[in-house]
């Protein structure tokens, strides 16, 4: 299962937003990867997320290996996170 999402967070996936994204990915019921067009990286790894350098307006791809309700729920949650303009 795969989803393409545009990052709306004003500061992109840097520092605090990246840490919050990773925390959300760690709580997800499925393993998720994220990519910006290159090799996918684990969504639950802060170092991997920081190296992506995703900025506001960039398109990322979220993916899971399965096609279950858990996979869909994980993608829904992370997609909603990325579509926020401001992370609180």
Biopython code that builds the backbone (N, CA, C, O; Angstrom):
import numpy as np
from Bio.PDB.StructureBuilder import StructureBuilder

atoms = [
    (1, "UNK", "N", (0.855, -1.156, 0.000)),
    (1, "UNK", "CA", (0.000, 0.000, 0.000)),
    (1, "UNK", "C", (0.911, 1.231, 0.000)),
    (1, "UNK", "O", (1.926, 1.278, 0.694)),
    (2, "UNK", "N", (0.520, 2.208, -0.788)),
    (2, "UNK", "CA", (1.382, 3.374, -0.954)),
    (2, "UNK", "C", (0.528, 4.629, -1.077)),
    (2, "UNK", "O", (-0.588, 4.587, -1.594)),
    (3, "UNK", "N", (1.065, 5.740, -0.598)),
    (3, "UNK", "CA", (0.376, 7.017, -0.694)),
    (3, "UNK", "C", (1.367, 8.133, -0.950)),
    (3, "UNK", "O", (2.428, 8.181, -0.327)),
    (4, "UNK", "N", (1.030, 9.032, -1.864)),
    (4, "UNK", "CA", (1.850, 10.202, -2.133)),
    (4, "UNK", "C", (1.221, 11.398, -1.432)),
    (4, "UNK", "O", (0.022, 11.648, -1.558)),
    (5, "UNK", "N", (2.053, 12.139, -0.684)),
    (5, "UNK", "CA", (1.567, 13.238, 0.148)),
    (5, "UNK", "C", (2.469, 14.447, -0.054)),
    (5, "UNK", "O", (3.685, 14.308, -0.185)),
    (6, "UNK", "N", (1.872, 15.629, -0.078)),
    (6, "UNK", "CA", (2.651, 16.862, -0.113)),
    (6, "UNK", "C", (2.823, 17.359, 1.315)),
    (6, "UNK", "O", (1.848, 17.485, 2.056)),
    (7, "UNK", "N", (4.058, 17.638, 1.699)),
    (7, "UNK", "CA", (4.358, 18.125, 3.051)),
    (7, "UNK", "C", (3.838, 19.550, 3.173)),
    (7, "UNK", "O", (4.250, 20.429, 2.416)),
    (8, "UNK", "N", (2.938, 19.783, 4.119)),
    (8, "UNK", "CA", (2.373, 21.114, 4.335)),
    (8, "UNK", "C", (3.013, 21.820, 5.527)),
    (8, "UNK", "O", (2.869, 23.034, 5.674)),
    (9, "UNK", "N", (3.709, 21.084, 6.367)),
    (9, "UNK", "CA", (4.324, 21.664, 7.570)),
    (9, "UNK", "C", (5.283, 22.772, 7.151)),
    (9, "UNK", "O", (6.203, 22.537, 6.369)),
    (10, "UNK", "N", (5.071, 23.970, 7.666)),
    (10, "UNK", "CA", (5.825, 25.148, 7.238)),
    (10, "UNK", "C", (7.335, 24.969, 7.299)),
    (10, "UNK", "O", (8.040, 25.407, 6.390)),
    (11, "UNK", "N", (7.844, 24.338, 8.348)),
    (11, "UNK", "CA", (9.293, 24.157, 8.456)),
    (11, "UNK", "C", (9.779, 22.830, 7.888)),
    (11, "UNK", "O", (10.954, 22.487, 8.018)),
    (12, "UNK", "N", (8.873, 22.084, 7.257)),
    (12, "UNK", "CA", (9.244, 20.803, 6.689)),
    (12, "UNK", "C", (9.526, 19.774, 7.778)),
    (12, "UNK", "O", (9.163, 19.968, 8.939)),
    (13, "UNK", "N", (10.169, 18.689, 7.396)),
    (13, "UNK", "CA", (10.480, 17.622, 8.367)),
    (13, "UNK", "C", (11.871, 17.843, 8.954)),
    (13, "UNK", "O", (12.790, 17.061, 8.712)),
    (14, "UNK", "N", (12.008, 18.901, 9.715)),
    (14, "UNK", "CA", (13.270, 19.231, 10.362)),
    (14, "UNK", "C", (13.046, 19.311, 11.862)),
    (14, "UNK", "O", (11.975, 19.723, 12.308)),
    (15, "UNK", "N", (14.030, 18.927, 12.632)),
    (15, "UNK", "CA", (14.050, 19.013, 14.097)),
    (15, "UNK", "C", (12.751, 18.548, 14.747)),
    (15, "UNK", "O", (12.435, 17.359, 14.713)),
    (16, "UNK", "N", (12.000, 19.465, 15.333)),
    (16, "UNK", "CA", (10.815, 19.093, 16.109)),
    (16, "UNK", "C", (9.757, 18.362, 15.272)),
    (16, "UNK", "O", (9.272, 17.317, 15.706)),
    (17, "UNK", "N", (9.377, 18.871, 14.084)),
    (17, "UNK", "CA", (8.392, 18.124, 13.296)),
    (17, "UNK", "C", (8.870, 16.708, 12.945)),
    (17, "UNK", "O", (8.073, 15.770, 12.927)),
    (18, "UNK", "N", (10.153, 16.558, 12.670)),
    (18, "UNK", "CA", (10.687, 15.230, 12.356)),
    (18, "UNK", "C", (10.571, 14.307, 13.561)),
    (18, "UNK", "O", (10.206, 13.140, 13.422)),
    (19, "UNK", "N", (10.882, 14.828, 14.737)),
    (19, "UNK", "CA", (10.785, 14.019, 15.961)),
    (19, "UNK", "C", (9.339, 13.602, 16.221)),
    (19, "UNK", "O", (9.084, 12.466, 16.622)),
    (20, "UNK", "N", (8.399, 14.506, 15.999)),
    (20, "UNK", "CA", (6.986, 14.180, 16.208)),
    (20, "UNK", "C", (6.480, 13.190, 15.149)),
    (20, "UNK", "O", (5.666, 12.315, 15.448)),
    (21, "UNK", "N", (6.963, 13.334, 13.926)),
    (21, "UNK", "CA", (6.604, 12.393, 12.862)),
    (21, "UNK", "C", (7.098, 10.988, 13.208)),
    (21, "UNK", "O", (6.366, 10.011, 13.053)),
    (22, "UNK", "N", (8.331, 10.898, 13.673)),
    (22, "UNK", "CA", (8.913, 9.608, 14.056)),
    (22, "UNK", "C", (8.122, 8.987, 15.205)),
    (22, "UNK", "O", (7.858, 7.785, 15.201)),
    (23, "UNK", "N", (7.747, 9.804, 16.187)),
    (23, "UNK", "CA", (6.955, 9.295, 17.315)),
    (23, "UNK", "C", (5.623, 8.735, 16.814)),
    (23, "UNK", "O", (5.182, 7.684, 17.279)),
    (24, "UNK", "N", (4.987, 9.421, 15.880)),
    (24, "UNK", "CA", (3.727, 8.927, 15.310)),
    (24, "UNK", "C", (3.959, 7.633, 14.538)),
    (24, "UNK", "O", (3.148, 6.710, 14.615)),
    (25, "UNK", "N", (5.056, 7.561, 13.798)),
    (25, "UNK", "CA", (5.368, 6.345, 13.034)),
    (25, "UNK", "C", (5.643, 5.164, 13.964)),
    (25, "UNK", "O", (5.279, 4.029, 13.656)),
    (26, "UNK", "N", (6.283, 5.434, 15.097)),
    (26, "UNK", "CA", (6.571, 4.359, 16.051)),
    (26, "UNK", "C", (5.298, 3.815, 16.687)),
    (26, "UNK", "O", (5.264, 2.656, 17.100)),
    (27, "UNK", "N", (4.251, 4.634, 16.771)),
    (27, "UNK", "CA", (2.981, 4.197, 17.341)),
    (27, "UNK", "C", (2.091, 3.504, 16.312)),
    (27, "UNK", "O", (1.102, 2.867, 16.675)),
    (28, "UNK", "N", (2.433, 3.625, 15.045)),
    (28, "UNK", "CA", (1.620, 3.040, 13.985)),
    (28, "UNK", "C", (1.595, 1.515, 14.099)),
    (28, "UNK", "O", (2.592, 0.903, 14.481)),
    (29, "UNK", "N", (0.452, 0.903, 13.766)),
    (29, "UNK", "CA", (0.332, -0.550, 13.874)),
    (29, "UNK", "C", (1.027, -1.307, 12.736)),
    (29, "UNK", "O", (0.996, -2.537, 12.713)),
    (30, "UNK", "N", (1.647, -0.601, 11.802)),
    (30, "UNK", "CA", (2.332, -1.249, 10.681)),
    (30, "UNK", "C", (3.672, -0.550, 10.453)),
    (30, "UNK", "O", (3.850, 0.604, 10.841)),
    (31, "UNK", "N", (4.607, -1.253, 9.826)),
    (31, "UNK", "CA", (5.890, -0.655, 9.467)),
    (31, "UNK", "C", (5.699, 0.209, 8.230)),
    (31, "UNK", "O", (5.135, -0.235, 7.230)),
    (32, "UNK", "N", (6.177, 1.460, 8.307)),
    (32, "UNK", "CA", (5.998, 2.421, 7.216)),
    (32, "UNK", "C", (7.361, 2.913, 6.756)),
    (32, "UNK", "O", (8.268, 3.117, 7.564)),
    (33, "UNK", "N", (7.494, 3.101, 5.447)),
    (33, "UNK", "CA", (8.682, 3.738, 4.900)),
    (33, "UNK", "C", (8.258, 5.051, 4.262)),
    (33, "UNK", "O", (7.086, 5.257, 3.949)),
    (34, "UNK", "N", (9.241, 5.941, 4.074)),
    (34, "UNK", "CA", (8.993, 7.234, 3.451)),
    (34, "UNK", "C", (10.133, 7.515, 2.480)),
    (34, "UNK", "O", (11.285, 7.168, 2.739)),
    (35, "UNK", "N", (9.798, 8.144, 1.366)),
    (35, "UNK", "CA", (10.846, 8.508, 0.408)),
    (35, "UNK", "C", (10.482, 9.825, -0.263)),
    (35, "UNK", "O", (9.322, 10.236, -0.290)),
    (36, "UNK", "N", (11.499, 10.467, -0.798)),
    (36, "UNK", "CA", (11.299, 11.704, -1.559)),
    (36, "UNK", "C", (11.654, 11.468, -3.021)),
    (36, "UNK", "O", (12.018, 12.403, -3.734)),
    (37, "UNK", "N", (11.551, 10.247, -3.456)),
    (37, "UNK", "CA", (11.864, 9.889, -4.831)),
    (37, "UNK", "C", (13.045, 8.941, -4.931)),
    (37, "UNK", "O", (13.238, 8.279, -5.951)),
    (38, "UNK", "N", (13.833, 8.880, -3.868)),
    (38, "UNK", "CA", (14.964, 7.968, -3.840)),
    (38, "UNK", "C", (14.609, 6.692, -3.104)),
    (38, "UNK", "O", (13.456, 6.259, -3.088)),
    (39, "UNK", "N", (15.608, 6.110, -2.505)),
    (39, "UNK", "CA", (15.432, 4.879, -1.735)),
    (39, "UNK", "C", (14.563, 5.149, -0.504)),
    (39, "UNK", "O", (14.827, 6.107, 0.223)),
    (40, "UNK", "N", (13.531, 4.333, -0.249)),
    (40, "UNK", "CA", (12.703, 4.532, 0.940)),
    (40, "UNK", "C", (13.502, 4.283, 2.221)),
    (40, "UNK", "O", (14.405, 3.448, 2.255)),
    (41, "UNK", "N", (13.149, 5.029, 3.275)),
    (41, "UNK", "CA", (13.789, 4.876, 4.579)),
    (41, "UNK", "C", (12.711, 4.595, 5.623)),
    (41, "UNK", "O", (11.547, 4.932, 5.408)),
    (42, "UNK", "N", (13.077, 3.988, 6.742)),
    (42, "UNK", "CA", (12.091, 3.717, 7.795)),
    (42, "UNK", "C", (11.527, 5.019, 8.358)),
    (42, "UNK", "O", (12.278, 5.932, 8.702)),
    (43, "UNK", "N", (10.203, 5.097, 8.448)),
    (43, "UNK", "CA", (9.558, 6.298, 8.965)),
    (43, "UNK", "C", (9.742, 6.459, 10.466)),
    (43, "UNK", "O", (9.478, 7.531, 11.010)),
    (44, "UNK", "N", (10.189, 5.410, 11.138)),
    (44, "UNK", "CA", (10.362, 5.486, 12.591)),
    (44, "UNK", "C", (11.816, 5.742, 12.998)),
    (44, "UNK", "O", (12.193, 5.494, 14.143)),
    (45, "UNK", "N", (12.627, 6.237, 12.065)),
    (45, "UNK", "CA", (14.042, 6.523, 12.341)),
    (45, "UNK", "C", (14.310, 8.021, 12.185)),
    (45, "UNK", "O", (14.229, 8.553, 11.077)),
    (46, "UNK", "N", (14.627, 8.698, 13.283)),
    (46, "UNK", "CA", (14.853, 10.147, 13.238)),
    (46, "UNK", "C", (16.004, 10.499, 12.299)),
    (46, "UNK", "O", (15.911, 11.474, 11.554)),
    (47, "UNK", "N", (17.067, 9.734, 12.323)),
    (47, "UNK", "CA", (18.205, 10.021, 11.456)),
    (47, "UNK", "C", (17.799, 9.911, 9.986)),
    (47, "UNK", "O", (18.173, 10.755, 9.171)),
    (48, "UNK", "N", (17.044, 8.884, 9.653)),
    (48, "UNK", "CA", (16.584, 8.705, 8.279)),
    (48, "UNK", "C", (15.682, 9.858, 7.839)),
    (48, "UNK", "O", (15.819, 10.368, 6.727)),
    (49, "UNK", "N", (14.775, 10.259, 8.699)),
    (49, "UNK", "CA", (13.850, 11.352, 8.364)),
    (49, "UNK", "C", (14.615, 12.655, 8.168)),
    (49, "UNK", "O", (14.339, 13.402, 7.230)),
    (50, "UNK", "N", (15.568, 12.928, 9.042)),
    (50, "UNK", "CA", (16.344, 14.165, 8.937)),
    (50, "UNK", "C", (17.171, 14.188, 7.647)),
    (50, "UNK", "O", (17.342, 15.248, 7.045)),
    (51, "UNK", "N", (17.681, 13.039, 7.220)),
    (51, "UNK", "CA", (18.502, 13.013, 6.003)),
    (51, "UNK", "C", (17.670, 13.188, 4.730)),
    (51, "UNK", "O", (18.216, 13.522, 3.678)),
    (52, "UNK", "N", (16.358, 12.965, 4.813)),
    (52, "UNK", "CA", (15.505, 13.201, 3.651)),
    (52, "UNK", "C", (15.489, 14.686, 3.278)),
    (52, "UNK", "O", (15.460, 15.038, 2.098)),
    (53, "UNK", "N", (15.509, 15.554, 4.298)),
    (53, "UNK", "CA", (15.487, 16.991, 4.048)),
    (53, "UNK", "C", (14.198, 17.468, 3.408)),
    (53, "UNK", "O", (14.216, 18.427, 2.636)),
    (54, "UNK", "N", (13.073, 16.820, 3.710)),
    (54, "UNK", "CA", (11.794, 17.193, 3.110)),
    (54, "UNK", "C", (11.347, 18.565, 3.602)),
    (54, "UNK", "O", (11.289, 18.821, 4.805)),
    (55, "UNK", "N", (11.032, 19.441, 2.653)),
    (55, "UNK", "CA", (10.606, 20.807, 2.959)),
    (55, "UNK", "C", (9.120, 20.961, 2.651)),
    (55, "UNK", "O", (8.520, 20.106, 1.999)),
    (56, "UNK", "N", (8.537, 22.050, 3.122)),
    (56, "UNK", "CA", (7.142, 22.351, 2.800)),
    (56, "UNK", "C", (6.989, 22.400, 1.287)),
    (56, "UNK", "O", (7.778, 23.041, 0.594)),
    (57, "UNK", "N", (5.974, 21.723, 0.784)),
    (57, "UNK", "CA", (5.725, 21.681, -0.646)),
    (57, "UNK", "C", (6.339, 20.483, -1.343)),
    (57, "UNK", "O", (5.971, 20.172, -2.476)),
    (58, "UNK", "N", (7.275, 19.799, -0.681)),
    (58, "UNK", "CA", (7.869, 18.591, -1.263)),
    (58, "UNK", "C", (6.856, 17.451, -1.235)),
    (58, "UNK", "O", (6.002, 17.380, -0.350)),
    (59, "UNK", "N", (6.965, 16.576, -2.204)),
    (59, "UNK", "CA", (6.118, 15.388, -2.265)),
    (59, "UNK", "C", (6.901, 14.211, -1.716)),
    (59, "UNK", "O", (8.048, 13.982, -2.099)),
    (60, "UNK", "N", (6.268, 13.456, -0.805)),
    (60, "UNK", "CA", (6.874, 12.250, -0.252)),
    (60, "UNK", "C", (5.946, 11.071, -0.519)),
    (60, "UNK", "O", (4.744, 11.242, -0.725)),
    (61, "UNK", "N", (6.515, 9.888, -0.513)),
    (61, "UNK", "CA", (5.732, 8.671, -0.666)),
    (61, "UNK", "C", (5.822, 7.868, 0.619)),
    (61, "UNK", "O", (6.910, 7.511, 1.071)),
    (62, "UNK", "N", (4.663, 7.589, 1.199)),
    (62, "UNK", "CA", (4.555, 6.721, 2.369)),
    (62, "UNK", "C", (4.141, 5.348, 1.871)),
    (62, "UNK", "O", (3.277, 5.240, 1.001)),
    (63, "UNK", "N", (4.749, 4.294, 2.413)),
    (63, "UNK", "CA", (4.416, 2.945, 1.946)),
    (63, "UNK", "C", (4.485, 1.942, 3.086)),
    (63, "UNK", "O", (5.241, 2.106, 4.043)),
    (64, "UNK", "N", (3.678, 0.902, 2.955)),
    (64, "UNK", "CA", (3.713, -0.247, 3.856)),
    (64, "UNK", "C", (3.808, -1.495, 2.994)),
    (64, "UNK", "O", (3.528, -1.453, 1.796)),
    (65, "UNK", "N", (4.199, -2.593, 3.598)),
    (65, "UNK", "CA", (4.321, -3.856, 2.865)),
    (65, "UNK", "C", (2.978, -4.532, 2.662)),
    (65, "UNK", "O", (2.784, -5.237, 1.671)),
    (66, "UNK", "N", (2.046, -4.328, 3.585)),
    (66, "UNK", "CA", (0.784, -5.058, 3.522)),
    (66, "UNK", "C", (-0.352, -4.255, 2.929)),
    (66, "UNK", "O", (-0.162, -3.148, 2.425)),
    (67, "UNK", "N", (-1.538, -4.835, 3.001)),
    (67, "UNK", "CA", (-2.738, -4.205, 2.467)),
    (67, "UNK", "C", (-3.882, -4.366, 3.468)),
    (67, "UNK", "O", (-5.040, -4.522, 3.081)),
    (68, "UNK", "N", (-3.543, -4.327, 4.755)),
    (68, "UNK", "CA", (-4.548, -4.558, 5.791)),
    (68, "UNK", "C", (-5.115, -3.238, 6.307)),
    (68, "UNK", "O", (-4.677, -2.160, 5.905)),
    (69, "UNK", "N", (-6.092, -3.339, 7.201)),
    (69, "UNK", "CA", (-6.647, -2.149, 7.849)),
    (69, "UNK", "C", (-5.589, -1.440, 8.679)),
    (69, "UNK", "O", (-5.597, -0.213, 8.778)),
    (70, "UNK", "N", (-4.666, -2.213, 9.285)),
    (70, "UNK", "CA", (-3.581, -1.610, 10.065)),
    (70, "UNK", "C", (-2.671, -0.760, 9.182)),
    (70, "UNK", "O", (-2.238, 0.322, 9.579)),
    (71, "UNK", "N", (-2.392, -1.254, 7.997)),
    (71, "UNK", "CA", (-1.543, -0.504, 7.064)),
    (71, "UNK", "C", (-2.238, 0.791, 6.638)),
    (71, "UNK", "O", (-1.615, 1.852, 6.593)),
    (72, "UNK", "N", (-3.521, 0.695, 6.329)),
    (72, "UNK", "CA", (-4.282, 1.884, 5.931)),
    (72, "UNK", "C", (-4.353, 2.886, 7.065)),
    (72, "UNK", "O", (-4.231, 4.089, 6.836)),
    (73, "UNK", "N", (-4.548, 2.408, 8.289)),
    (73, "UNK", "CA", (-4.620, 3.300, 9.456)),
    (73, "UNK", "C", (-3.283, 4.007, 9.677)),
    (73, "UNK", "O", (-3.249, 5.195, 9.996)),
    (74, "UNK", "N", (-2.195, 3.281, 9.508)),
    (74, "UNK", "CA", (-0.864, 3.879, 9.665)),
    (74, "UNK", "C", (-0.652, 4.986, 8.636)),
    (74, "UNK", "O", (-0.169, 6.066, 8.976)),
    (75, "UNK", "N", (-1.007, 4.723, 7.388)),
    (75, "UNK", "CA", (-0.843, 5.730, 6.340)),
    (75, "UNK", "C", (-1.771, 6.921, 6.567)),
    (75, "UNK", "O", (-1.370, 8.064, 6.348)),
    (76, "UNK", "N", (-3.002, 6.669, 7.002)),
    (76, "UNK", "CA", (-3.943, 7.760, 7.294)),
    (76, "UNK", "C", (-3.371, 8.701, 8.349)),
    (76, "UNK", "O", (-3.408, 9.921, 8.193)),
    (77, "UNK", "N", (-2.848, 8.124, 9.416)),
    (77, "UNK", "CA", (-2.317, 8.905, 10.530)),
    (77, "UNK", "C", (-1.117, 9.751, 10.103)),
    (77, "UNK", "O", (-1.049, 10.940, 10.418)),
    (78, "UNK", "N", (-0.187, 9.148, 9.397)),
    (78, "UNK", "CA", (1.017, 9.877, 8.984)),
    (78, "UNK", "C", (0.714, 10.893, 7.888)),
    (78, "UNK", "O", (1.334, 11.956, 7.841)),
    (79, "UNK", "N", (-0.228, 10.577, 7.012)),
    (79, "UNK", "CA", (-0.642, 11.542, 5.992)),
    (79, "UNK", "C", (-1.250, 12.779, 6.657)),
    (79, "UNK", "O", (-0.932, 13.908, 6.285)),
    (80, "UNK", "N", (-2.122, 12.561, 7.636)),
    (80, "UNK", "CA", (-2.745, 13.680, 8.353)),
    (80, "UNK", "C", (-1.690, 14.540, 9.040)),
    (80, "UNK", "O", (-1.797, 15.767, 9.051)),
    (81, "UNK", "N", (-0.666, 13.896, 9.615)),
    (81, "UNK", "CA", (0.413, 14.645, 10.264)),
    (81, "UNK", "C", (1.116, 15.542, 9.254)),
    (81, "UNK", "O", (1.336, 16.722, 9.525)),
    (82, "UNK", "N", (1.470, 15.003, 8.101)),
    (82, "UNK", "CA", (2.214, 15.758, 7.098)),
    (82, "UNK", "C", (1.398, 16.882, 6.482)),
    (82, "UNK", "O", (1.970, 17.835, 5.953)),
    (83, "UNK", "N", (0.084, 16.791, 6.537)),
    (83, "UNK", "CA", (-0.760, 17.811, 5.928)),
    (83, "UNK", "C", (-1.074, 18.982, 6.857)),
    (83, "UNK", "O", (-1.771, 19.917, 6.463)),
    (84, "UNK", "N", (-0.557, 18.935, 8.101)),
    (84, "UNK", "CA", (-0.714, 20.074, 9.003)),
    (84, "UNK", "C", (0.187, 21.214, 8.541)),
    (84, "UNK", "O", (1.295, 20.965, 8.065)),
    (85, "UNK", "N", (-0.257, 22.432, 8.669)),
    (85, "UNK", "CA", (0.621, 23.561, 8.329)),
    (85, "UNK", "C", (1.584, 23.860, 9.468)),
    (85, "UNK", "O", (2.758, 24.157, 9.244)),
    (86, "UNK", "N", (1.076, 23.778, 10.686)),
    (86, "UNK", "CA", (1.889, 24.073, 11.864)),
    (86, "UNK", "C", (1.804, 22.887, 12.809)),
    (86, "UNK", "O", (0.720, 22.366, 13.070)),
    (87, "UNK", "N", (2.944, 22.468, 13.317)),
    (87, "UNK", "CA", (2.985, 21.347, 14.260)),
    (87, "UNK", "C", (3.041, 21.930, 15.666)),
    (87, "UNK", "O", (3.905, 22.747, 15.985)),
    (88, "UNK", "N", (2.109, 21.496, 16.492)),
    (88, "UNK", "CA", (2.074, 22.022, 17.868)),
    (88, "UNK", "C", (2.636, 21.039, 18.861)),
    (88, "UNK", "O", (2.680, 21.325, 20.058)),
]
sb = StructureBuilder()
sb.init_structure("model")
sb.init_model(0)
sb.init_chain("A")
sb.init_seg("    ")
for serial, (resi, resn, name, xyz) in enumerate(atoms, 1):
    if name == "N":
        sb.init_residue(resn, " ", resi, " ")
    sb.init_atom(name, np.array(xyz, "f"), 0.0, 1.0, " ", f" {name:<3s}", serial, name[0])
structure = sb.get_structure()
